[in-house]
Amino acid sequence: MINLIAAIIVIILVVIDQFTKYLATINLQGNPSVTLINGVLGLTYTENTGAAFGLFANWPMALTAFIVLAVIGIVVYYFKLPTTKNYLGLKLTLAVIVAGAIGNLIDRFLHGAVIDFIQFTFINFPVFNFADIFIVLGAIVMAYFVLFGLKDERAK
């Protein structure tokens, strides 16, 4: 049952990511930035050929291959985890990370770059998208589960 829930999470989050990128493309591409909250949040269409913060922009094929391998690794790890209740949160968190990675991979395959459009205007921070949010929040929650949330089942 958990595998079905994880698959549904991946599908829903990828659809959200791709739909918002579609909206950004048709509404923002070639247009000036839009302010949502003055001095805090705006929308700006950009295409990122690199990874987070534009890193590795000169190596798009190597970056794409690395991301594909990372997704495969996460999925293999997911299925090697115990199917107990104790690992439910970690498994769902891995699904969120995979959804983000797949969302950005779809962009790389379809557009040759990742579409970014969310911009914090109160700090100098790179423009990002929902897939990036899924990956970052998923990594933070995963770190919590690994550091504090998992109990060794052998100790019982």
OpenMM code with the backbone's topology and positions (N, CA, C; nanometers):
from openmm import Vec3, app, unit

residues = "MET ILE ASN LEU ILE ALA ALA ILE ILE VAL ILE ILE LEU VAL VAL ILE ASP GLN PHE THR LYS TYR LEU ALA THR ILE ASN LEU GLN GLY ASN PRO SER VAL THR LEU ILE ASN GLY VAL LEU GLY LEU THR TYR THR GLU ASN THR GLY ALA ALA PHE GLY LEU PHE ALA ASN TRP PRO MET ALA LEU THR ALA PHE ILE VAL LEU ALA VAL ILE GLY ILE VAL VAL TYR TYR PHE LYS LEU PRO THR THR LYS ASN TYR LEU GLY LEU LYS LEU THR LEU ALA VAL ILE VAL ALA GLY ALA ILE GLY ASN LEU ILE ASP ARG PHE LEU HIS GLY ALA VAL ILE ASP PHE ILE GLN PHE THR PHE ILE ASN PHE PRO VAL PHE ASN PHE ALA ASP ILE PHE ILE VAL LEU GLY ALA ILE VAL MET ALA TYR PHE VAL LEU PHE GLY LEU LYS ASP GLU ARG ALA LYS".split()
positions = [
    Vec3(0.0819, -0.1199, 0.0000),
    Vec3(0.0000, 0.0000, 0.0000),
    Vec3(0.0862, 0.1262, 0.0000),
    Vec3(0.1971, 0.1227, 0.0767),
    Vec3(0.2844, 0.2396, 0.0832),
    Vec3(0.3448, 0.2699, -0.0536),
    Vec3(0.3744, 0.1646, -0.1310),
    Vec3(0.4317, 0.1869, -0.2641),
    Vec3(0.3315, 0.2575, -0.3550),
    Vec3(0.2055, 0.2248, -0.3428),
    Vec3(0.1017, 0.2913, -0.4214),
    Vec3(0.0898, 0.4380, -0.3801),
    Vec3(0.0919, 0.4629, -0.2503),
    Vec3(0.0838, 0.6008, -0.2003),
    Vec3(0.2040, 0.6814, -0.2494),
    Vec3(0.3229, 0.6214, -0.2417),
    Vec3(0.4440, 0.6899, -0.2879),
    Vec3(0.4345, 0.7205, -0.4373),
    Vec3(0.3852, 0.6249, -0.5157),
    Vec3(0.3708, 0.6472, -0.6600),
    Vec3(0.2712, 0.7597, -0.6886),
    Vec3(0.1630, 0.7639, -0.6142),
    Vec3(0.0630, 0.8703, -0.6316),
    Vec3(0.1236, 1.0058, -0.5952),
    Vec3(0.2023, 1.0088, -0.4879),
    Vec3(0.2697, 1.1339, -0.4486),
    Vec3(0.3607, 1.1811, -0.5609),
    Vec3(0.4398, 1.0911, -0.6160),
    Vec3(0.5309, 1.1280, -0.7251),
    Vec3(0.4513, 1.1842, -0.8426),
    Vec3(0.3465, 1.1161, -0.8820),
    Vec3(0.2666, 1.1612, -0.9975),
    Vec3(0.2047, 1.2981, -0.9715),
    Vec3(0.1422, 1.3148, -0.8560),
    Vec3(0.0764, 1.4425, -0.8248),
    Vec3(0.1778, 1.5570, -0.8214),
    Vec3(0.2919, 1.5353, -0.7573),
    Vec3(0.3913, 1.6426, -0.7474),
    Vec3(0.4545, 1.6749, -0.8822),
    Vec3(0.4782, 1.5744, -0.9648),
    Vec3(0.5327, 1.6007, -1.0993),
    Vec3(0.4308, 1.6795, -1.1817),
    Vec3(0.3039, 1.6452, -1.1706),
    Vec3(0.2001, 1.7193, -1.2432),
    Vec3(0.1956, 1.8647, -1.1951),
    Vec3(0.2002, 1.8854, -1.0642),
    Vec3(0.2006, 2.0229, -1.0105),
    Vec3(0.3207, 2.0992, -1.0656),
    Vec3(0.4372, 2.0379, -1.0600),
    Vec3(0.5590, 2.1032, -1.1081),
    Vec3(0.5476, 2.1376, -1.2565),
    Vec3(0.5097, 2.0417, -1.3367),
    Vec3(0.5033, 2.0650, -1.4810),
    Vec3(0.3930, 2.1641, -1.5193),
    Vec3(0.2806, 2.1598, -1.4492),
    Vec3(0.1723, 2.2538, -1.4781),
    Vec3(0.2144, 2.3965, -1.4445),
    Vec3(0.2809, 2.4154, -1.3307),
    Vec3(0.3238, 2.5512, -1.2948),
    Vec3(0.4316, 2.6008, -1.3910),
    Vec3(0.5170, 2.5126, -1.4381),
    Vec3(0.6178, 2.5526, -1.5369),
    Vec3(0.5513, 2.5880, -1.6707),
    Vec3(0.4480, 2.5147, -1.7058),
    Vec3(0.3721, 2.5471, -1.8271),
    Vec3(0.3098, 2.6861, -1.8141),
    Vec3(0.2474, 2.7114, -1.6996),
    Vec3(0.1881, 2.8444, -1.6772),
    Vec3(0.2940, 2.9539, -1.6807),
    Vec3(0.4084, 2.9269, -1.6220),
    Vec3(0.5172, 3.0249, -1.6233),
    Vec3(0.5635, 3.0515, -1.7661),
    Vec3(0.5727, 2.9471, -1.8448),
    Vec3(0.6178, 2.9630, -1.9828),
    Vec3(0.5208, 3.0471, -2.0641),
    Vec3(0.3919, 3.0157, -2.0559),
    Vec3(0.2964, 3.0892, -2.1403),
    Vec3(0.2683, 3.2303, -2.0895),
    Vec3(0.2879, 3.2533, -1.9607),
    Vec3(0.2555, 3.3849, -1.9049),
    Vec3(0.3772, 3.4740, -1.8789),
    Vec3(0.4939, 3.4149, -1.8576),
    Vec3(0.6095, 3.4942, -1.8170),
    Vec3(0.7207, 3.5027, -1.9211),
    Vec3(0.7332, 3.3995, -2.0048),
    Vec3(0.8436, 3.3982, -2.1006),
    Vec3(0.8369, 3.5199, -2.1923),
    Vec3(0.9448, 3.5950, -2.1972),
    Vec3(0.9501, 3.7142, -2.2807),
    Vec3(0.8834, 3.8360, -2.2202),
    Vec3(0.8312, 3.8227, -2.1002),
    Vec3(0.7631, 3.9337, -2.0315),
    Vec3(0.8441, 3.9757, -1.9089),
    Vec3(0.8209, 4.0987, -1.8617),
    Vec3(0.8911, 4.1422, -1.7404),
    Vec3(0.8435, 4.0636, -1.6174),
    Vec3(0.9229, 4.0699, -1.5142),
    Vec3(0.8890, 4.0027, -1.3880),
    Vec3(0.7571, 4.0544, -1.3329),
    Vec3(0.6909, 3.9685, -1.2570),
    Vec3(0.5644, 4.0035, -1.1930),
    Vec3(0.5875, 4.0038, -1.0420),
    Vec3(0.5439, 4.1085, -0.9758),
    Vec3(0.5551, 4.1166, -0.8304),
    Vec3(0.4304, 4.0565, -0.7666),
    Vec3(0.4508, 3.9607, -0.6770),
    Vec3(0.3394, 3.9025, -0.6021),
    Vec3(0.3251, 3.9692, -0.4660),
    Vec3(0.4367, 3.9805, -0.3949),
    Vec3(0.4407, 4.0496, -0.2659),
    Vec3(0.5570, 4.1482, -0.2754),
    Vec3(0.5250, 4.2754, -0.2759),
    Vec3(0.6246, 4.3788, -0.2982),
    Vec3(0.7439, 4.3650, -0.2030),
    Vec3(0.8617, 4.3569, -0.2617),
    Vec3(0.9841, 4.3463, -0.1842),
    Vec3(1.0110, 4.2092, -0.1256),
    Vec3(0.9262, 4.1110, -0.1579),
    Vec3(0.9423, 3.9780, -0.0999),
    Vec3(0.9450, 3.8683, -0.2060),
    Vec3(0.8415, 3.8645, -0.2904),
    Vec3(0.8235, 3.7506, -0.3802),
    Vec3(0.7758, 3.7965, -0.5170),
    Vec3(0.8367, 3.7375, -0.6195),
    Vec3(0.7960, 3.7690, -0.7556),
    Vec3(0.8087, 3.6476, -0.8458),
    Vec3(0.7677, 3.6670, -0.9694),
    Vec3(0.7770, 3.5625, -1.0705),
    Vec3(0.8630, 3.6144, -1.1853),
    Vec3(0.9653, 3.5375, -1.2208),
    Vec3(1.0574, 3.5740, -1.3272),
    Vec3(1.0912, 3.4482, -1.4050),
    Vec3(1.0668, 3.4491, -1.5342),
    Vec3(1.0962, 3.3316, -1.6169),
    Vec3(1.2459, 3.3239, -1.6455),
    Vec3(1.3061, 3.2105, -1.6136),
    Vec3(1.4448, 3.1848, -1.6500),
    Vec3(1.4596, 3.0382, -1.6893),
    Vec3(1.5638, 3.0112, -1.7647),
    Vec3(1.5979, 2.8737, -1.8002),
    Vec3(1.7368, 2.8452, -1.7460),
    Vec3(1.7493, 2.7385, -1.6694),
    Vec3(1.8744, 2.7020, -1.6037),
    Vec3(1.9284, 2.5750, -1.6667),
    Vec3(2.0436, 2.5855, -1.7337),
    Vec3(2.1041, 2.4667, -1.7937),
    Vec3(2.1896, 2.3899, -1.6943),
    Vec3(2.2116, 2.4475, -1.5766),
    Vec3(2.2937, 2.3820, -1.4754),
    Vec3(2.2095, 2.3160, -1.3687),
    Vec3(2.2744, 2.2894, -1.2579),
    Vec3(2.2061, 2.2315, -1.1418),
    Vec3(2.1689, 2.3460, -1.0489),
    Vec3(2.1556, 2.3170, -0.9222),
    Vec3(2.1211, 2.4189, -0.8242),
    Vec3(2.2165, 2.5372, -0.8355),
    Vec3(2.1601, 2.6567, -0.8384),
    Vec3(2.2355, 2.7808, -0.8448),
    Vec3(2.3189, 2.7919, -0.9723),
    Vec3(2.2809, 2.7194, -1.0766),
    Vec3(2.3509, 2.7279, -1.2044),
    Vec3(2.4813, 2.6499, -1.2105),
    Vec3(2.5101, 2.5683, -1.1091),
    Vec3(2.6333, 2.4894, -1.1102),
    Vec3(2.6306, 2.3877, -1.2244),
    Vec3(2.7440, 2.3583, -1.2806),
    Vec3(2.7618, 2.2572, -1.3860),
    Vec3(2.6870, 2.2901, -1.5146),
    Vec3(2.6642, 2.4185, -1.5416),
    Vec3(2.5904, 2.4593, -1.6621),
    Vec3(2.6639, 2.4210, -1.7893),
    Vec3(2.7942, 2.4045, -1.7825),
    Vec3(2.8717, 2.3713, -1.9021),
    Vec3(2.8767, 2.2214, -1.9301),
    Vec3(2.8169, 2.1409, -1.8457),
    Vec3(2.8181, 1.9954, -1.8620),
    Vec3(2.6764, 1.9385, -1.8567),
    Vec3(2.5897, 1.9774, -1.9481),
    Vec3(2.4492, 1.9350, -1.9378),
    Vec3(2.4281, 1.7841, -1.9493),
    Vec3(2.5023, 1.7157, -2.0352),
    Vec3(2.4830, 1.5710, -2.0507),
    Vec3(2.5316, 1.4961, -1.9264),
    Vec3(2.6463, 1.5362, -1.8739),
    Vec3(2.6984, 1.4714, -1.7533),
    Vec3(2.6044, 1.4967, -1.6360),
    Vec3(2.5529, 1.6186, -1.6268),
    Vec3(2.4603, 1.6524, -1.5187),
    Vec3(2.3326, 1.5700, -1.5292),
    Vec3(2.2791, 1.5585, -1.6496),
    Vec3(2.1570, 1.4801, -1.6701),
    Vec3(2.1816, 1.3334, -1.6358),
    Vec3(2.2941, 1.2795, -1.6788),
    Vec3(2.3268, 1.1398, -1.6477),
    Vec3(2.3391, 1.1199, -1.4971),
    Vec3(2.4031, 1.2144, -1.4298),
    Vec3(2.4175, 1.2051, -1.2848),
    Vec3(2.2806, 1.2056, -1.2160),
    Vec3(2.1912, 1.2921, -1.2616),
    Vec3(2.0585, 1.3008, -1.1997),
    Vec3(1.9799, 1.1718, -1.2231),
    Vec3(1.9887, 1.1173, -1.3439),
    Vec3(1.9211, 0.9904, -1.3731),
    Vec3(1.9740, 0.8814, -1.2799),
    Vec3(2.1057, 0.8745, -1.2650),
    Vec3(2.1649, 0.7741, -1.1756),
    Vec3(2.1238, 0.7969, -1.0302),
    Vec3(2.1145, 0.9235, -0.9892),
    Vec3(2.0715, 0.9541, -0.8524),
    Vec3(1.9278, 0.9088, -0.8295),
    Vec3(1.8397, 0.9332, -0.9263),
    Vec3(1.7004, 0.8891, -0.9132),
    Vec3(1.6948, 0.7365, -0.9036),
    Vec3(1.7690, 0.6687, -0.9879),
    Vec3(1.7721, 0.5225, -0.9831),
    Vec3(1.8227, 0.4761, -0.8466),
    Vec3(1.9271, 0.5410, -0.7962),
    Vec3(1.9808, 0.5058, -0.6648),
    Vec3(1.8795, 0.5259, -0.5535),
    Vec3(1.8061, 0.6358, -0.5593),
    Vec3(1.7047, 0.6630, -0.4562),
    Vec3(1.5939, 0.5580, -0.4624),
    Vec3(1.5520, 0.5227, -0.5828),
    Vec3(1.4460, 0.4228, -0.5976),
    Vec3(1.4932, 0.2861, -0.5470),
    Vec3(1.6148, 0.2486, -0.5796),
    Vec3(1.6695, 0.1216, -0.5292),
    Vec3(1.6748, 0.1244, -0.3765),
    Vec3(1.7239, 0.2347, -0.3200),
    Vec3(1.7299, 0.2498, -0.1745),
    Vec3(1.5898, 0.2398, -0.1134),
    Vec3(1.4932, 0.3051, -0.1765),
    Vec3(1.3534, 0.3018, -0.1306),
    Vec3(1.3062, 0.1571, -0.1148),
    Vec3(1.3299, 0.0758, -0.2175),
    Vec3(1.2799, -0.0613, -0.2144),
    Vec3(1.3619, -0.1527, -0.1230),
    Vec3(1.4798, -0.1098, -0.0826),
    Vec3(1.5593, -0.1886, 0.0118),
    Vec3(1.5233, -0.1569, 0.1572),
    Vec3(1.4535, -0.0456, 0.1791),
    Vec3(1.4132, -0.0105, 0.3155),
    Vec3(1.3083, -0.1089, 0.3658),
    Vec3(1.3074, -0.1337, 0.4954),
    Vec3(1.2044, -0.2215, 0.5519),
    Vec3(1.0641, -0.1655, 0.5243),
    Vec3(0.9687, -0.2532, 0.5180),
    Vec3(0.8310, -0.2119, 0.4898),
    Vec3(0.7524, -0.1864, 0.6182),
    Vec3(0.8224, -0.1608, 0.7251),
    Vec3(0.7559, -0.1372, 0.8534),
    Vec3(0.7084, 0.0073, 0.8653),
    Vec3(0.6201, 0.0279, 0.9600),
    Vec3(0.5631, 0.1602, 0.9872),
    Vec3(0.6720, 0.2625, 1.0218),
    Vec3(0.7771, 0.2169, 1.0846),
    Vec3(0.8866, 0.3032, 1.1266),
    Vec3(0.9512, 0.3763, 1.0076),
    Vec3(0.9474, 0.3166, 0.8889),
    Vec3(1.0117, 0.3733, 0.7708),
    Vec3(0.9144, 0.4435, 0.6763),
    Vec3(0.7894, 0.4525, 0.7143),
    Vec3(0.6881, 0.5151, 0.6296),
    Vec3(0.7253, 0.6591, 0.5939),
    Vec3(0.7598, 0.7395, 0.6922),
    Vec3(0.7939, 0.8799, 0.6672),
    Vec3(0.9130, 0.8948, 0.5749),
    Vec3(1.0163, 0.8135, 0.5959),
    Vec3(1.1344, 0.8209, 0.5101),
    Vec3(1.0993, 0.7822, 0.3668),
    Vec3(1.0184, 0.6791, 0.3512),
    Vec3(0.9801, 0.6371, 0.2164),
    Vec3(0.8999, 0.7461, 0.1449),
    Vec3(0.8083, 0.8096, 0.2155),
    Vec3(0.7296, 0.9166, 0.1532),
    Vec3(0.8173, 1.0369, 0.1198),
    Vec3(0.9140, 1.0634, 0.2059),
    Vec3(1.0081, 1.1726, 0.1796),
    Vec3(1.0921, 1.1436, 0.0558),
    Vec3(1.1357, 1.0209, 0.0400),
    Vec3(1.2106, 0.9837, -0.0803),
    Vec3(1.1243, 1.0009, -0.2052),
    Vec3(0.9951, 0.9733, -0.1937),
    Vec3(0.9044, 0.9940, -0.3070),
    Vec3(0.8984, 1.1414, -0.3458),
    Vec3(0.8979, 1.2291, -0.2471),
    Vec3(0.8948, 1.3740, -0.2744),
    Vec3(1.0231, 1.4170, -0.3456),
    Vec3(1.1373, 1.3661, -0.3011),
    Vec3(1.2651, 1.3998, -0.3652),
    Vec3(1.2676, 1.3484, -0.5089),
    Vec3(1.2231, 1.2260, -0.5299),
    Vec3(1.2200, 1.1692, -0.6641),
    Vec3(1.1277, 1.2504, -0.7547),
    Vec3(1.0138, 1.2938, -0.7025),
    Vec3(0.9214, 1.3761, -0.7822),
    Vec3(0.9899, 1.5041, -0.8287),
    Vec3(1.0628, 1.5690, -0.7389),
    Vec3(1.1346, 1.6905, -0.7769),
    Vec3(1.2396, 1.6633, -0.8827),
    Vec3(1.3148, 1.5567, -0.8650),
    Vec3(1.4184, 1.5227, -0.9626),
    Vec3(1.3573, 1.4899, -1.0992),
    Vec3(1.2469, 1.4156, -1.0988),
    Vec3(1.1804, 1.3813, -1.2249),
    Vec3(1.1251, 1.5069, -1.2915),
    Vec3(1.0666, 1.5971, -1.2134),
    Vec3(1.0144, 1.7217, -1.2698),
    Vec3(1.1215, 1.8003, -1.3429),
    Vec3(1.2388, 1.8122, -1.2830),
    Vec3(1.3471, 1.8845, -1.3485),
    Vec3(1.4079, 1.8054, -1.4638),
    Vec3(1.4101, 1.6718, -1.4537),
    Vec3(1.4592, 1.5902, -1.5657),
    Vec3(1.3695, 1.6043, -1.6882),
    Vec3(1.2402, 1.6102, -1.6662),
    Vec3(1.1475, 1.6298, -1.7785),
    Vec3(1.1833, 1.7583, -1.8527),
    Vec3(1.2095, 1.8649, -1.7781),
    Vec3(1.2500, 1.9915, -1.8414),
    Vec3(1.3775, 1.9749, -1.9217),
    Vec3(1.4754, 1.9072, -1.8657),
    Vec3(1.6032, 1.8895, -1.9355),
    Vec3(1.5831, 1.8151, -2.0670),
    Vec3(1.4987, 1.7113, -2.0650),
    Vec3(1.4744, 1.6344, -2.1864),
    Vec3(1.3903, 1.7118, -2.2879),
    Vec3(1.2890, 1.7852, -2.2393),
    Vec3(1.1997, 1.8570, -2.3319),
    Vec3(1.2542, 1.9908, -2.3786),
    Vec3(1.3237, 2.0628, -2.2909),
    Vec3(1.3639, 2.2003, -2.3208),
    Vec3(1.5155, 2.2213, -2.3220),
    Vec3(1.5917, 2.1241, -2.2768),
    Vec3(1.7362, 2.1399, -2.2688),
    Vec3(1.7796, 2.2235, -2.1501),
    Vec3(1.6856, 2.2648, -2.0678),
    Vec3(1.7131, 2.3456, -1.9488),
    Vec3(1.5944, 2.3330, -1.8547),
    Vec3(1.6174, 2.3653, -1.7290),
    Vec3(1.5109, 2.3627, -1.6298),
    Vec3(1.4442, 2.5003, -1.6256),
    Vec3(1.3130, 2.5008, -1.6275),
    Vec3(1.2372, 2.6261, -1.6209),
    Vec3(1.2214, 2.6658, -1.4747),
    Vec3(1.2697, 2.7839, -1.4428),
    Vec3(1.2580, 2.8397, -1.3081),
    Vec3(1.1756, 2.9668, -1.3169),
    Vec3(1.1025, 2.9986, -1.2090),
    Vec3(1.0166, 3.1172, -1.2160),
    Vec3(0.9832, 3.1811, -1.0814),
    Vec3(1.0151, 3.1180, -0.9706),
    Vec3(0.9843, 3.1748, -0.8385),
    Vec3(1.1080, 3.2504, -0.7901),
    Vec3(1.0873, 3.3734, -0.7481),
    Vec3(1.2013, 3.4559, -0.7080),
    Vec3(1.1745, 3.5280, -0.5768),
    Vec3(1.2640, 3.5065, -0.4801),
    Vec3(1.2618, 3.5890, -0.3594),
    Vec3(1.3298, 3.7200, -0.3943),
    Vec3(1.2609, 3.8305, -0.3715),
    Vec3(1.3182, 3.9601, -0.4062),
    Vec3(1.3812, 4.0303, -0.2867),
    Vec3(1.3604, 3.9775, -0.1667),
    Vec3(1.4177, 4.0421, -0.0480),
    Vec3(1.5622, 4.0011, -0.0242),
    Vec3(1.6082, 3.8979, -0.0944),
    Vec3(1.7479, 3.8558, -0.0875),
    Vec3(1.7946, 3.8234, -0.2292),
    Vec3(1.9221, 3.8189, -0.2476),
    Vec3(1.9766, 3.7817, -0.3781),
    Vec3(1.9861, 3.6294, -0.3824),
    Vec3(1.8763, 3.5659, -0.4239),
    Vec3(1.8664, 3.4202, -0.4251),
    Vec3(1.8290, 3.3758, -0.5656),
    Vec3(1.8848, 3.2647, -0.6137),
    Vec3(1.8517, 3.2195, -0.7494),
    Vec3(1.7025, 3.1918, -0.7663),
    Vec3(1.6560, 3.2109, -0.8882),
    Vec3(1.5175, 3.1792, -0.9236),
    Vec3(1.5040, 3.0269, -0.9193),
    Vec3(1.3886, 2.9769, -0.8745),
    Vec3(1.3691, 2.8331, -0.8580),
    Vec3(1.2286, 2.7928, -0.9002),
    Vec3(1.1934, 2.6664, -0.8788),
    Vec3(1.0626, 2.6134, -0.9190),
    Vec3(1.0124, 2.5157, -0.8122),
    Vec3(0.8963, 2.4590, -0.8366),
    Vec3(0.8390, 2.3673, -0.7380),
    Vec3(0.9214, 2.2395, -0.7225),
    Vec3(0.9791, 2.1888, -0.8308),
    Vec3(1.0629, 2.0693, -0.8195),
    Vec3(1.1794, 2.0950, -0.7241),
    Vec3(1.2377, 2.2135, -0.7342),
    Vec3(1.3467, 2.2495, -0.6427),
    Vec3(1.2979, 2.2503, -0.4980),
    Vec3(1.1786, 2.3024, -0.4764),
    Vec3(1.1207, 2.3037, -0.3415),
    Vec3(1.1030, 2.1612, -0.2907),
    Vec3(1.0513, 2.0725, -0.3761),
    Vec3(1.0318, 1.9334, -0.3355),
    Vec3(1.1647, 1.8690, -0.2966),
    Vec3(1.2689, 1.8938, -0.3754),
    Vec3(1.3991, 1.8332, -0.3478),
    Vec3(1.4568, 1.8867, -0.2173),
    Vec3(1.4559, 2.0173, -0.1991),
    Vec3(1.5166, 2.0772, -0.0796),
    Vec3(1.4399, 2.0396, 0.0467),
    Vec3(1.3077, 2.0556, 0.0440),
    Vec3(1.2295, 2.0189, 0.1630),
    Vec3(1.2389, 1.8692, 0.1908),
    Vec3(1.2369, 1.7892, 0.0843),
    Vec3(1.2513, 1.6452, 0.1014),
    Vec3(1.3849, 1.6090, 0.1647),
    Vec3(1.4914, 1.6753, 0.1213),
    Vec3(1.6240, 1.6480, 0.1782),
    Vec3(1.6302, 1.6877, 0.3259),
    Vec3(1.5676, 1.7994, 0.3598),
    Vec3(1.5661, 1.8435, 0.5003),
    Vec3(1.4898, 1.7436, 0.5866),
    Vec3(1.3725, 1.7027, 0.5398),
    Vec3(1.2922, 1.6064, 0.6165),
    Vec3(1.3628, 1.4707, 0.6226),
    Vec3(1.4260, 1.4313, 0.5127),
    Vec3(1.4997, 1.3054, 0.5121),
    Vec3(1.6123, 1.3093, 0.6148),
    Vec3(1.6847, 1.4199, 0.6208),
    Vec3(1.7922, 1.4335, 0.7196),
    Vec3(1.7361, 1.4197, 0.8610),
    Vec3(1.6191, 1.4792, 0.8856),
    Vec3(1.5563, 1.4664, 1.0169),
    Vec3(1.5273, 1.3190, 1.0480),
    Vec3(1.4651, 1.2492, 0.9513),
    Vec3(1.4317, 1.1086, 0.9756),
    Vec3(1.5569, 1.0258, 1.0014),
    Vec3(1.6596, 1.0491, 0.9222),
    Vec3(1.7819, 0.9711, 0.9381),
    Vec3(1.8495, 1.0023, 1.0714),
    Vec3(1.8525, 1.1292, 1.1094),
    Vec3(1.9216, 1.1677, 1.2327),
    Vec3(1.8401, 1.1431, 1.3594),
    Vec3(1.7087, 1.1656, 1.3532),
    Vec3(1.6293, 1.1633, 1.4757),
    Vec3(1.5060, 1.0730, 1.4717),
    Vec3(1.4537, 1.0448, 1.3558),
    Vec3(1.3235, 0.9820, 1.3474),
    Vec3(1.3205, 0.8322, 1.3363),
    Vec3(1.4315, 0.7710, 1.2983),
    Vec3(1.4318, 0.6260, 1.2815),
    Vec3(1.4854, 0.5585, 1.4052),
    Vec3(1.4180, 0.4540, 1.4447),
    Vec3(1.4628, 0.3761, 1.5588),
    Vec3(1.5126, 0.2418, 1.5082),
    Vec3(1.6191, 0.1978, 1.5657),
    Vec3(1.6760, 0.0694, 1.5242),
    Vec3(1.5788, -0.0416, 1.5638),
    Vec3(1.5264, -0.1121, 1.4647),
    Vec3(1.4286, -0.2156, 1.4916),
    Vec3(1.4911, -0.3381, 1.5578),
    Vec3(1.6209, -0.3521, 1.5474),
    Vec3(1.6875, -0.4658, 1.6124),
    Vec3(1.6929, -0.4472, 1.7633),
    Vec3(1.6760, -0.3226, 1.8085),
    Vec3(1.6840, -0.2936, 1.9522),
    Vec3(1.5588, -0.3387, 2.0260),
    Vec3(1.4566, -0.3768, 1.9562),
    Vec3(1.3306, -0.4183, 2.0202),
    Vec3(1.3398, -0.5548, 2.0814),
] * unit.nanometer
topology = app.Topology()
chain = topology.addChain("A")
for resn in residues:
    res = topology.addResidue(resn, chain)
    for name in ("N", "CA", "C"):
        topology.addAtom(name, app.Element.getBySymbol(name[0]), res)
